[in-house]
Amino acid sequence: MDERRLNWETVGLWLIGLGLLFGLWRVWVIEQALEHTVMQQVRLMAAWVRFQQAVGDCERLVTVLGASASPVVRVSGVEPAAVQAQLRERTGEAERAFRAMRNALEPPLQQPDAPETLHWAAIRTEMEWQQISASLWEYLRHADARHISLGNLHAFHLKGQDSLQAALQSLQQALSAWHGTQIQQGYAQRWLALGFCALMGALLMGWLWHFYLRPARLMTRWLQTEDADLPLHALRGTRWESVARTMLAQRERLRQVERFMRDLAMGRTPKPLDPQQPNDPLARSSRWLLHAIEKLRTAPRDREAV
């Protein structure tokens, strides 16, 4: 029975320790996931800002080219050919910024919990930019940089610009909402993991108190107090129960030896000590001592009889 209790005590300690380690591992995993989500949000927002800035540069250059047909603008020093070269460079940068933003969007879009609003915002942004990009490259293929069509201007200044900006704003809102949901879920999971760790820690402290600290304090108090009763019921189920029973038996044995020696000192003939085991040295020594005392008592009588 004691061995079974000891096994339960050890198994329980191992289970609580493993549970605590699992809780700490979960906290670490959740922290890594939160950090990854925040870094992903930073990368996406940086790509979104770069693309928006590139689109803004293209819009400004198209506006300058549209106004360069005016003699006043040409007199002020605007060179349509130079502006067209700048527009070609900025359009290439916008294409690269869009591809970078689209590649950064792939991991969130591939996740099963990605909302439909995020998918539609990404598709809408891609379609709007393809229309504007096609219009810009069509203009840039022309040799004459001074003549820009109304369609190229309208791509930014009328419906195209509003649609692209609206698509970019909806994409930014969908990303912010999705990342906010991810972070809130991560915080909730982290609190659950921390609560589980706190529960395992409290259970570990209670387990150690019940099986180790409290029995040790009771044993120490019992040893330091003379003629105090040891509460065995408080030690039941712990490894200290067998130790306490052994110490109680040893104390009772010492009391028996004390009564035995007191009876001998007072001239009485006590009974020999009862053996507690087959080869009990105290019981054997008490019998030898009584036999020796009996010899000493009968020796003067024999001499008087002679």
SVG drawing of the C-alpha trace seen along z (x, -y; Angstrom):
<svg xmlns="http://www.w3.org/2000/svg" viewBox="-16 -81 45 108">
<polyline fill="none" stroke="black" stroke-width="0.4" points="0.0,0.0 2.8,-2.4 4.5,-1.6 1.3,-2.3 0.9,-5.6 4.5,-6.5 4.0,-5.7 0.9,-7.9 2.8,-10.7 5.7,-10.4 3.3,-10.1 1.3,-13.1 4.4,-15.1 5.6,-14.2 2.2,-14.9 2.0,-18.3 5.6,-19.1 4.8,-18.0 1.6,-20.1 3.6,-23.2 6.2,-22.6 3.4,-22.3 1.8,-25.5 5.2,-27.4 5.7,-25.9 2.3,-27.1 3.1,-30.6 6.3,-30.6 4.5,-29.4 1.8,-32.0 4.4,-34.8 6.2,-33.7 2.9,-33.7 2.1,-37.2 5.5,-38.4 5.1,-36.9 1.7,-38.5 3.0,-41.9 6.0,-41.6 3.8,-40.5 1.5,-43.5 4.5,-45.8 5.8,-44.3 2.4,-44.5 1.8,-48.1 5.3,-49.0 4.6,-47.4 1.2,-49.1 2.8,-52.5 5.5,-52.1 2.9,-51.1 0.7,-54.0 3.6,-56.4 4.7,-55.0 1.1,-55.4 1.1,-59.0 4.3,-59.7 2.8,-58.3 -0.3,-60.5 1.8,-63.6 3.9,-62.9 0.8,-62.2 -0.7,-65.5 2.5,-67.3 2.4,-65.7 -1.2,-66.6 -0.4,-70.2 2.7,-70.4 0.6,-71.0 0.1,-74.5 2.6,-77.1 2.9,-78.6 4.0,-75.3 6.5,-74.7 8.0,-78.2 8.4,-77.5 10.9,-74.8 8.9,-71.5 10.4,-69.0 7.8,-66.4 10.5,-63.9 12.2,-64.1 8.9,-63.8 8.0,-60.8 11.3,-59.1 10.6,-59.8 7.1,-58.4 8.5,-55.2 10.8,-54.8 8.1,-55.5 5.7,-53.1 8.3,-50.4 8.8,-51.1 5.1,-51.0 4.9,-47.6 7.7,-46.3 6.0,-47.7 2.7,-46.1 4.4,-42.7 6.1,-43.1 2.8,-43.9 1.0,-41.0 3.8,-38.6 3.4,-39.9 -0.3,-39.3 0.1,-35.6 0.6,-34.2 -2.5,-35.8 -4.6,-35.0 -3.6,-31.3 -4.6,-30.9 -8.0,-29.2 -9.3,-31.9 -8.7,-34.7 -11.9,-36.7 -13.6,-37.1 -13.3,-40.9 -9.5,-40.5 -9.7,-38.4 -12.1,-40.7 -10.0,-43.8 -6.8,-42.2 -8.6,-41.2 -10.1,-44.7 -6.8,-46.4 -5.1,-44.1 -7.8,-44.8 -7.7,-48.5 -3.9,-48.7 -3.9,-46.5 -6.2,-48.9 -4.1,-51.9 -0.8,-50.1 -2.1,-49.1 -3.2,-52.7 0.3,-54.0 2.3,-51.5 0.1,-52.2 1.0,-55.9 4.7,-55.2 4.9,-53.2 4.2,-56.3 7.1,-58.2 5.6,-61.7 5.8,-62.6 3.8,-65.7 0.5,-64.1 -1.2,-62.2 -4.7,-61.0 -7.8,-61.8 -8.0,-58.1 -4.5,-58.3 -5.6,-61.4 -8.9,-59.9 -7.1,-56.8 -6.0,-58.9 -8.2,-62.0 -11.6,-60.5 -12.9,-57.1 -9.6,-55.2 -8.0,-57.2 -11.0,-57.1 -11.4,-53.3 -7.7,-52.6 -7.6,-54.7 -10.8,-53.2 -9.5,-49.7 -6.2,-50.5 -8.2,-51.9 -10.5,-48.8 -7.4,-46.6 -5.8,-48.5 -9.0,-48.3 -9.3,-44.6 -5.7,-44.0 -6.0,-46.0 -9.2,-44.2 -7.7,-40.8 -4.5,-41.5 -6.5,-43.0 -8.5,-39.8 -5.4,-37.7 -3.7,-39.7 -6.8,-39.6 -7.1,-35.8 -3.4,-35.6 -3.8,-37.6 -6.8,-35.5 -4.8,-32.3 -1.9,-33.7 -4.0,-34.5 -5.5,-31.0 -1.9,-29.5 -0.8,-31.8 -3.9,-30.8 -3.1,-27.1 0.5,-27.7 -0.8,-29.5 -3.1,-26.5 -0.3,-24.0 2.0,-26.1 -0.6,-26.3 -1.3,-22.6 2.5,-21.9 2.8,-24.1 -0.2,-22.3 1.2,-18.9 4.6,-19.7 2.9,-21.2 0.7,-18.1 3.3,-15.5 6.6,-17.1 6.5,-20.4 3.5,-19.8 4.6,-16.3 8.2,-17.6 6.8,-20.4 4.6,-18.0 7.6,-15.6 9.8,-18.5 7.2,-19.8 6.7,-16.3 10.4,-15.7 10.9,-19.1 7.9,-18.6 8.2,-16.1 5.3,-13.7 3.4,-15.1 1.1,-12.9 2.0,-12.5 -1.1,-13.0 -0.8,-10.0 -4.0,-11.0 -2.3,-14.1 0.5,-12.0 -1.6,-9.3 -0.9,-8.8 2.6,-10.3 6.0,-8.8 6.3,-10.2 3.6,-7.8 5.9,-4.8 8.7,-7.0 6.3,-8.3 5.1,-4.8 8.7,-3.6 9.6,-6.6 6.5,-6.0 7.5,-2.4 11.0,-3.4 9.7,-5.9 7.4,-3.2 10.4,-0.9 12.5,-3.4 9.7,-3.8 9.6,0.0 13.4,0.0 13.1,-2.9 10.4,-1.0 12.5,2.1 15.6,0.3 13.6,-1.5 12.1,1.7 15.6,3.2 16.9,0.2 14.0,0.4 14.7,4.1 11.8,5.5 12.1,8.2 10.5,7.0 9.4,9.1 11.8,9.4 11.1,7.1 8.8,8.5 10.7,9.1 9.5,7.0 11.3,9.1 12.7,12.7 16.2,11.7 15.5,8.6 18.8,7.7 17.0,5.7 14.7,8.6 17.7,10.9 19.8,8.6 16.9,8.1 16.7,11.9 20.5,12.2 20.4,9.3 17.6,10.9 19.4,14.2 22.6,12.6 20.8,10.7 19.1,13.9 22.5,15.6 23.8,12.8 20.8,13.0 21.0,16.8 24.8,16.9 24.8,15.6 22.0,18.1 24.0,21.0 27.0,19.9 24.9,19.6 23.4,23.1 26.9,24.5"/>
</svg>
